[in-house]
C-alpha cells in the first residue's frame, strides 16, 4: 500500500511529486494535509525511442486512488500538454472538480471532448482574484507570463505556512498578450513571508534572462517579409500567443492566415470565441483559399513542430496531406524547440521537407523560437522577489534541479534549506521543519491506443526484441494418445530472415526441431526444448536472437 499511517500532522503538509521531477513533462504535484488533498497539473510526456507503439506517457496515480476520499480537486496552471494532457485519463479514474483560467479550461475542454468526457466533468473558472478553500488549504493565484496566455502560479495558505507553486514562468517586459508576471504580488508575498518556494527548473542551464516574445515577432516579421511564396509555420497547437504573433505580422505584409491540423483548428476556434485571439477582420483562410490564393499572400500555421507522425506538417513532408502540398518556393518555419527525445522524429521531418525543395528555417539556423521558461536570471529574480525560507526545485531533469538548487544557494538561501526530490519522494513540511518522508508509487503509465496501463515493461521488452531481431514460429501437432507428430513441423518467420532466400537455414532448423521431438515426451517439454535449441541455433548461424514462439498442440 502507498498510503501513510498516521495522516500528516495537523500543522504539517505533505508534498508528493507524481511527475515532472527528474524528467521533462508529465507534471503532477500532490499537496496533502490532515483533511484534504489537491493536485496541481496532470501532464503527459512524449514516448521515448525505447517505447515502440506507445502514444503518450502519463503519471501513476495509485496514491490518489488509495486516498481518493480526501481529494478535493485539480488545479491546472496553464494549457500546455505537459500540464493538462493526462486529464482525460486521470478523470476516468478519479472524477473531481477541475479549476483553471478561462483559456486553460477551454483547451482542457477540447481535450475532454475528444474523449467524450466534457459533459461529465465539473470545470470551474478561476483567475488571479479567486480564492478557493479545500479543507485546511486556502488557495490564491498569481498571474505568470509564459508562452501561453492565462498561466498562473498557486499561492497555498497551509497549516505549515505559505507555499508558492510557481510553474512555468518568465519575466518578459513585452509578452505577446501584454500581461506581465505580477511582480508586485510576488514581492508582497515575500514581504509577508514565504515558507517554501517550489519553482520551475527547465532553463537552469541557460544564462541571463529569457528573450522577450517581442524579439521573436521581429524575427518573424523579417522572415515573412523576405519570403517570396507561401509561409508555413509549425508550432504547438496550444501556442495561442504564437498564432496571434503570426496574424499580426502577416497583416503588416498583406498576407492572409490559415490554420490547419485538427488540434490547431479546434484550439484556434476556441481562443477566438473566448477573446484570447484576435482574428483578422475577414477571418481565417479556408483550405481552398490556402491553395488558390497567390502564394505571396498566404501564411499557414500548423501542427507538427515535434515531428509527430500524424501531424499536419509531417504528412505534408511525406506528400500525404490532402489539403496542402509543399514544394519549391514555400518557406517552412519550425517555431518550437525540440522536446528531449523527439530529436530523431524532427530530423526525419526536416530531411523530408528539404527533399521537397522548400526553404526550411529552424532553431539551429535562426532564432525562430523563444522559450516560455525563465532562464537563470529569471529564476534568480523569482527567488529575490519571494525570499523563501526553503526552496524545492521542480520541473526538469535531475541536473537542472541541482543547478537550480545551486543558484538558490548563490542568492543566500542556506544549503540546508534547499531540498532536491524526485518523483515519488514525499516531503513533510511543518512550521519550522522540512523532512523527506516515505517513497510512494509514481513511475510511468503507458497509453497505447485505447489501452491505459495495460502495456508494461515486459510488453515493451518484447516489442523491442521483435523490432530488433524478428520472430520464428514453430507449429507442431502431437497425437494426444501416443505423442506422435501428426502435423508439421512448420516454421514461419517475420523480421528474421527472408524465407524464400533462406530455405537451407529453415530446413536445418527443422532438423533441430526433430532432435528436440526425439528427446522430449510432453507438449510442455517440447515447447521448452524448442525455445532453447532454436535460440542457440539461430544465434550460432546468424548472430541474431529472434523471438522463438513454439506452438505445440495436442490433437
ROKOL-746589 format. One record per residue (C-alpha): residue in one letter; x, y, z. Coordinates in steps of 0.2 Angstrom, whole numbers, plus 2048, in hexadecimal, padded with zeros to 3 digits. Layout:
REM ROKOL-746589
 aa   x   y   z
  A   X   Y   Z
...
END
This chain:
REM ROKOL-746589
 aa   x   y   z
  X 800 800 800
  X 806 812 7FC
  X 7FB 81A 80A
  X 804 821 819
  X 7FF 81D 82B
  X 7FD 829 835
  X 7F6 837 82A
  X 800 847 829
  X 800 851 839
  X 7F4 85F 83B
  X 801 86C 839
  X 80A 864 82B
  X 809 861 818
  X 80E 853 80D
  X 815 857 7FC
  X 815 848 7F0
  X 81C 84A 7DE
  X 814 83D 7D2
  X 81C 844 7C3
  X 827 851 7BC
  X 836 850 7C8
  X 846 847 7C0
  X 83D 848 7AF
  X 835 853 7A2
  X 822 853 7A1
  X 815 849 7AB
  X 814 857 7B8
  X 809 852 7C7
  X 80B 858 7D9
  X 800 852 7E8
  X 7FE 85D 7F8
  X 7F7 854 807
  X 7F1 85A 818
  X 7E8 850 826
  X 7D7 853 81E
  X 7DA 857 80B
  X 7E4 853 7FB
  X 7E5 85D 7EC
  X 7EF 85B 7DC
  X 7F8 868 7D1
  X 7F9 863 7BE
  X 7F6 852 7B5
  X 803 852 7A7
  X 809 845 79A
  X 81A 842 793
  X 81F 83C 782
  X 824 82A 780
  X 837 827 77F
  X 840 81D 771
  X 83F 80D 77C
  X 82C 80E 77D
  X 826 807 76C
  X 813 809 76A
  X 810 814 779
  X 806 824 775
  X 809 82E 785
  X 80F 82B 797
  X 805 830 7A6
  X 808 830 7B9
  X 804 822 7C4
  X 7F6 828 7D0
  X 7F5 819 7DB
  X 7F8 824 7EA
  X 7E9 82F 7E6
  X 7DE 81F 7E3
  X 7E4 819 7F4
  X 7DE 829 7FC
  X 7D1 82F 7F0
  X 7C4 834 7FE
  X 7D0 842 803
  X 7D3 849 7F1
  X 7CA 859 7EF
  X 7CF 85F 7DE
  X 7DC 862 7D0
  X 7E4 872 7CC
  X 7EA 875 7BA
  X 7F8 882 7BA
  X 7F7 885 7A7
  X 7F2 87C 797
  X 801 873 790
  X 801 861 78D
  X 80E 85D 79B
  X 802 865 7A7
  X 7F0 860 7A1
  X 7F3 851 795
  X 7EF 843 7A1
  X 7DF 84B 7A8
  X 7D3 83F 79E
  X 7DC 830 7A4
  X 7DD 836 7B6
  X 7CB 83B 7B7
  X 7C5 82A 7B1
  X 7CD 823 7C1
  X 7C9 831 7CE
  X 7BC 83E 7C9
  X 7BE 84E 7D3
  X 7BC 861 7CF
  X 7C9 868 7C3
  X 7CE 87B 7C5
  X 7D7 885 7B9
  X 7D6 896 7B0
  X 7CA 899 7A1
  X 7D7 895 793
  X 7DE 886 79D
  X 7CD 87E 7A0
  X 7C9 882 78D
  X 7D8 877 788
  X 7D4 86A 795
  X 7C2 869 78F
  X 7C7 866 77D
  X 7D2 858 783
  X 7C3 851 78E
  X 7B8 852 77F
  X 7C3 847 775
  X 7C1 83A 783
  X 7AE 83D 785
  X 7B0 843 797
  X 7AC 856 795
  X 79A 853 79B
  X 7A0 849 7AA
  X 7AD 855 7B1
  X 7AB 863 7BE
  X 7B5 871 7B6
  X 7B7 881 7C1
  X 7BE 891 7BB
  X 7CB 89A 7C6
  X 7D6 8AA 7C3
  X 7E3 8B3 7CD
  X 7D5 8BB 7D8
  X 7CE 8AA 7DD
  X 7CF 8A1 7EE
  X 7CB 88F 7F1
  X 7C9 885 801
  X 7CE 873 801
  X 7CD 86C 813
  X 7DB 875 81D
  X 7E3 87C 80C
  X 7DE 88D 806
  X 7E4 890 7F4
  X 7E7 8A0 7EB
  X 7EF 8A3 7DA
  X 7FC 8AF 7D2
  X 7FD 8B2 7BF
  X 80D 8AC 7B7
  X 814 8B0 7A6
  X 817 8A1 79B
  X 816 89C 789
  X 803 89A 78B
  X 7F7 8A6 792
  X 7EE 8A4 7A3
  X 7FC 89B 7AC
  X 7FB 89B 7BF
  X 806 897 7CE
  X 7FD 890 7DD
  X 7FE 899 7EE
  X 7FB 88B 7FB
  X 7F6 891 80D
  X 7F9 881 817
  X 7FA 87B 829
  X 80D 87C 826
  X 80D 88E 81F
  X 80D 895 80E
  X 813 88A 800
  X 816 891 7EE
  X 814 885 7DF
  X 81B 88F 7D1
  X 81A 885 7C1
  X 820 88A 7B0
  X 824 89D 7B0
  X 82F 8AB 7AA
  X 831 8BD 7AD
  X 82D 8C4 79B
  X 82C 8D7 79A
  X 822 8D5 789
  X 818 8C5 789
  X 80D 8C1 77A
  X 7FD 8C4 784
  X 803 8D3 78D
  X 801 8CC 79F
  X 811 8CC 7AA
  X 815 8C0 7B8
  X 80E 8C8 7C7
  X 81E 8CD 7D0
  X 815 8D9 7DC
  X 80B 8CA 7E3
  X 81A 8BF 7E4
  X 823 8CD 7ED
  X 814 8CF 7F9
  X 814 8BC 7FD
  X 827 8BD 800
  X 825 8CB 80C
  X 817 8C2 815
  X 822 8B2 816
  X 823 8A3 80B
  X 826 892 814
  X 82B 889 804
  X 82D 88D 7F1
  X 82B 87F 7E5
  X 831 886 7D4
  X 834 881 7C2
  X 846 87A 7BE
  X 844 877 7AB
  X 851 885 7A5
  X 85D 883 7B4
  X 86B 880 7A7
  X 868 890 79E
  X 870 8A1 7A3
  X 867 8B2 7A4
  X 855 8B6 7A1
  X 84B 8AD 795
  X 848 8B8 785
  X 838 8C1 783
  X 82A 8BB 778
  X 82C 8CC 76F
  X 83D 8C7 769
  X 835 8B8 761
  X 828 8C2 758
  X 836 8CD 751
  X 83E 8BD 74A
  X 82E 8B7 743
  X 82A 8C8 73B
  X 83B 8C7 732
  X 839 8B5 72C
  X 827 8B7 726
  X 82C 8C8 71E
  X 83A 8C0 714
  X 830 8B0 70F
  X 82B 8AF 6FC
  X 81E 8A1 6FD
  X 813 899 70B
  X 819 899 71D
  X 815 88A 727
  X 818 88C 73A
  X 818 87C 745
  X 815 87F 758
  X 80C 876 766
  X 7F9 876 765
  X 7F7 87E 776
  X 803 88D 771
  X 7F5 89A 76F
  X 801 8A8 772
  X 80C 8A2 763
  X 7FD 8A1 758
  X 7F8 8B3 75D
  X 80A 8B9 759
  X 809 8B1 748
  X 7F8 8B9 744
  X 800 8CA 749
  X 80F 8C8 73E
  X 805 8C1 72F
  X 7F9 8D0 730
  X 808 8DC 72F
  X 80E 8D3 71F
  X 7FD 8D2 716
  X 7FC 8BF 719
  X 7ED 8B5 71E
  X 7EE 8A7 72C
  X 7E7 896 72D
  X 7E9 888 73A
  X 7E9 876 737
  X 7EB 866 741
  X 7DC 860 74B
  X 7E2 866 75C
  X 7E8 876 755
  X 7D8 87A 74D
  X 7CE 875 75D
  X 7D9 87F 769
  X 7D9 88E 75D
  X 7C6 88E 75C
  X 7C4 88D 76F
  X 7D1 89B 772
  X 7C8 8A7 766
  X 7B7 8A3 76E
  X 7BE 8A7 77F
  X 7C7 8B7 77A
  X 7D9 8B1 77C
  X 7DD 8B2 769
  X 7D8 8C0 75E
  X 7D5 8B9 74D
  X 7D7 8C4 73D
  X 7C7 8CE 739
  X 7C4 8C3 72A
  X 7C7 8B3 734
  X 7D3 8A5 731
  X 7D6 89C 721
  X 7CD 88C 71C
  X 7D6 87D 715
  X 7D1 882 703
  X 7D8 894 705
  X 7E8 88E 70C
  X 7EB 885 6FC
  X 7E4 891 6EF
  X 7E8 8A2 6F5
  X 7F9 8A9 6EE
  X 807 8A1 6F9
  X 80E 8B2 6FE
  X 7FE 8B6 707
  X 7FD 8A6 711
  X 804 8A1 723
  X 7FE 890 72A
  X 800 88B 73D
  X 800 879 740
  X 805 86B 74C
  X 814 860 74A
  X 822 869 753
  X 827 85A 75C
  X 827 84E 74D
  X 817 845 753
  X 813 838 746
  X 800 83D 744
  X 803 850 744
  X 7FF 85B 736
  X 811 860 732
  X 818 84E 732
  X 80A 848 726
  X 80F 857 71B
  X 821 852 71C
  X 81C 841 715
  X 810 847 708
  X 802 83F 711
  X 7F8 84F 716
  X 7E9 851 70B
  X 7E6 863 710
  X 7F7 86A 70B
  X 806 865 701
  X 817 86D 704
  X 825 870 6F8
  X 831 87D 6F1
  X 82D 88E 6F5
  X 825 88A 706
  X 82E 88F 716
  X 82C 884 726
  X 82F 88B 737
  X 830 87F 746
  X 82C 88B 754
  X 82F 87F 763
  X 83E 878 76C
  X 840 864 76C
  X 839 85C 77B
  X 847 850 781
  X 844 83F 779
  X 83B 846 769
  X 84B 84B 760
  X 84C 83C 755
  X 839 83E 74F
  X 83D 851 74C
  X 84C 84D 742
  X 843 841 737
  X 836 84E 733
  X 843 85B 72F
  X 84B 84F 723
  X 83B 84B 71A
  X 837 85E 719
  X 848 862 712
  X 845 854 705
  X 835 85D 6FF
  X 840 86D 6FB
  X 838 879 707
  X 842 885 711
  X 843 87F 723
  X 847 88A 732
  X 849 882 744
  X 850 886 755
  X 862 880 750
  X 863 88C 741
  X 858 89B 747
  X 851 8A2 757
  X 83F 89C 752
  X 83A 897 764
  X 83A 8A0 775
  X 839 895 784
  X 82A 898 790
  X 835 892 79F
  X 840 89E 7A9
  X 852 89C 7A8
  X 85F 89E 7B7
  X 85C 8B1 7B9
  X 849 8AF 7B9
  X 84A 8A1 7C6
  X 856 8AB 7D0
  X 849 8BA 7CF
  X 83B 8AF 7D5
  X 846 8AA 7E4
  X 84A 8BC 7E8
  X 838 8C1 7E7
  X 831 8B4 7F2
  X 83F 8B1 7FE
  X 83A 8A0 804
  X 840 897 813
  X 841 887 80A
  X 843 882 7F7
  X 83E 873 7ED
  X 843 873 7DB
  X 835 86B 7D0
  X 833 867 7BD
  X 843 861 7B5
  X 84F 853 7B3
  X 85A 850 7C2
  X 869 85A 7BD
  X 85D 869 7BB
  X 856 867 7CC
  X 868 867 7D3
  X 86D 876 7C9
  X 85D 87F 7D0
  X 861 87A 7E1
  X 873 881 7DF
  X 86C 892 7D8
  X 861 893 7E8
  X 870 891 7F3
  X 879 89F 7E9
  X 86A 8AB 7ED
  X 86D 8A7 800
  X 861 899 804
  X 86B 88D 810
  X 86F 87C 808
  X 865 873 816
  X 856 87D 811
  X 856 876 7FF
  X 84F 865 7FC
  X 850 85B 7EB
  X 843 84D 7E9
  X 83E 842 7DB
  X 82D 83A 7D6
  X 826 830 7E4
  X 831 837 7F2
  X 825 840 7FE
  X 82A 84F 808
  X 822 853 819
  X 821 866 81D
  X 81E 86D 82E
  X 81E 87F 835
  X 831 87D 839
  X 837 86D 831
  X 838 864 820
  X 83B 852 820
  X 83B 845 811
  X 82F 837 815
  X 82A 827 80D
  X 82B 823 7FA
  X 81A 820 7F2
  X 816 817 7E1
  X 819 823 7D3
  X 821 81E 7C2
  X 81A 81D 7B1
  X 809 817 7AA
  X 809 813 798
  X 7FA 818 78C
  X 7F9 80D 77D
  X 7EA 810 772
  X 7DB 80D 77D
  X 7E5 804 78A
  X 7EB 80D 79A
  X 7F8 804 7A5
  X 7F6 7F4 79C
  X 807 7F5 794
  X 815 7F2 7A0
  X 828 7F0 7A0
  X 826 7DD 79B
  X 81B 7E2 78B
  X 827 7F0 787
  X 836 7E4 788
  X 82D 7D8 77D
  X 82A 7E6 770
  X 83C 7EC 770
  X 841 7DA 76E
  X 835 7D7 75F
  X 83B 7E8 757
  X 84D 7E3 759
  X 84E 7D1 754
  X 83C 7CB 74E
  X 834 7BB 753
  X 834 7A8 74E
  X 824 79E 751
  X 824 78B 751
  X 813 782 74F
  X 812 770 754
  X 803 765 757
  X 805 755 763
  X 7FA 747 764
  X 7F3 748 776
  X 7F3 735 778
  X 804 730 773
  X 80E 740 770
  X 811 73D 75E
  X 813 74C 752
  X 803 74E 748
  X 805 760 742
  X 815 769 73D
  X 822 76E 742
  X 81E 77F 739
  X 82A 78E 73B
  X 824 7A0 738
  X 82F 7AF 739
  X 82C 7C2 739
  X 83A 7CF 73B
  X 848 7C1 73D
  X 84C 7BA 72C
  X 844 7BC 71B
  X 83D 7AA 719
  X 83E 7A8 706
  X 851 7AB 707
  X 854 7A1 717
  X 84D 790 713
  X 85D 787 719
  X 85D 790 72A
  X 84A 78C 72C
  X 84D 779 727
  X 85C 778 734
  X 850 780 741
  X 844 773 73E
  X 851 766 741
  X 854 76E 752
  X 841 76D 755
  X 842 75A 752
  X 850 758 75E
  X 846 760 76B
  X 837 755 767
  X 841 746 769
  X 847 74B 77A
  X 838 752 782
  X 827 749 786
  X 81A 756 78C
  X 814 765 782
  X 81A 771 790
  X 82C 769 78F
  X 82C 76A 77C
  X 828 77D 77D
  X 835 780 78A
  X 842 776 780
  X 83E 77F 770
  X 840 790 778
  X 851 78C 77E
  X 858 782 76F
  X 851 78D 761
  X 858 79D 76A
  X 869 795 76B
  X 868 790 759
  X 863 7A1 752
  X 870 7AA 75C
  X 87D 79D 756
  X 879 79F 744
  X 873 7B1 742
  X 87A 7BA 751
  X 868 7C0 755
  X 85C 7BB 763
  X 84A 7BB 75C
  X 83B 7B8 767
  X 838 7A6 767
  X 825 7A2 768
  X 822 78F 769
  X 810 78A 766
  X 80E 778 76B
  X 7FC 771 76B
  X 7F6 760 770
  X 7E8 75A 764
END
